[in-house]
């Protein structure tokens, strides 16, 4: 029976961007249908198992739905979020999935249908009007492609790109001048099938069997430069669990990745190999580090519950939009700490341009800045025009499928910025329904204002290090730089602002000696007796006024600080510094 549904907004794909888009569209009041392939919503953040997300970690960039997600995680996650060294936020993916499911349940105008994939895109001329699934069809005013691999672009014959572009295309400094062995071997960034392992302590873990194609030489030297403990702590989460998403002789898998878009059979073949590769890496870890380590039980709702529901895709088909975001758009301005701002900005990211190809290393340092005692990505903006097709109406994209170059995708693909893209696309879709506009005709200022003033989750669209959403002047500064783009400071800092009061009563207190090894490279030797006094800690912060204080401190300064110790990263995440005592 072919059931027929109608909606204002249809979101296809329940990944990070699609989930955010559906929630935002429904919160705005649009009758919304969300169709997902998997039983969990959230994509990279949950069903793909990447529960140690990267980017938008600084306090000023924890806004919108991303900021709300972090707030919920802090309330629900026993053991806190600062557990690994790859991310400041590592958590049980089941909790992430619960948060998204709860948000959807709160919205009576949002219908979620799971376990379905799109089969056909319906068109009337140049306008997308609906999508057919196996046993139902949905027609809608605005349709959003939130699939992991940009499936609606292919089904709807909407122009898209796949893989590398040469330097001659946009003059990107990191793009290849001509096709080479790397571009031939790895047409897109390598996916990873995440597996979660468990420390069984004194007990012996069940044996992890190898897959039929096991070759230990593929993994030799995986943690040689790090040591076993640091390797495991890369993706540590509470409860002695480890997210295994390791790029160095690990479980990234990119062999003949063009199969992902050739046919359903070819895609399933690739995914089976990708799964086996991760299974073999888990087997290798156990054989090398001992039966203390095994597969975690009961994590994902699948026959193999230690393995994510699907691969972590770093790249998909990419829309040919009204504008294409290139590498130059995400690099720091000369002498500055931010990238050039798009006038039609609708989302913010700040992750370095990170590419994954097995056996190949790309330096992140030229694409990063030092801030808060550590390396972080250059803040950049996402323009609304890269969500809108060149010549197709009725459609927006809201995932890794935005109009972006292969090179720049290394920064725009990260979970928090994709969540911001989804929120912007969902708001745009709802506004198009309200105002009876096509996406290309929607006033960008109307969209920007709606995002900045959303009642539940206002989101930053202009990157500013030193003002957060709870500051009384936050909205004024966001609007000021939208209306006066020439005034946007390359430092990323507003003129001096008052610092908000902060409750640090629930933090650990440490007294110690501060030292500076280099600019933005700080150390702290604890002198009051605690269990953490035996090592020298790196000091890091996500708060702007703490960053400013650290930059001004002299050598050998005695300090009292409040924060969170992270044994995996050997850092103190500092939230408050007391008056300096000599």
Beta strands, then each sheet from edge to edge (+ up, - down):
strand 1: 3-12
strand 2: 32-36
strand 3: 110-114
strand 4: 120-124
strand 5: 127-132
strand 6: 136-145
strand 7: 160-161
strand 8: 191-192
strand 9: 195-199
strand 10: 236-237
strand 11: 241-244
strand 12: 252-253
strand 13: 293-295
strand 14: 318-319
strand 15: 345-349
strand 16: 368-371
strand 17: 374-377
strand 18: 380-383
strand 19: 395-397
strand 20: 508-518
strand 21: 521-526
strand 22: 536-540
strand 23: 557-566
strand 24: 571-577
sheet 1: 3+ 2+ 1+ 6+ 5- 4+
sheet 2: 3+ 2+ 1+ 6+ 19+
sheet 3: 7+ 14-
sheet 4: 8+ 12-
sheet 5: 10+ 11- 9+ 13-
sheet 6: 15+ 18-
sheet 7: 16+ 17-
sheet 8: 20+ 21- 22+ 24+ 23- 20+
end
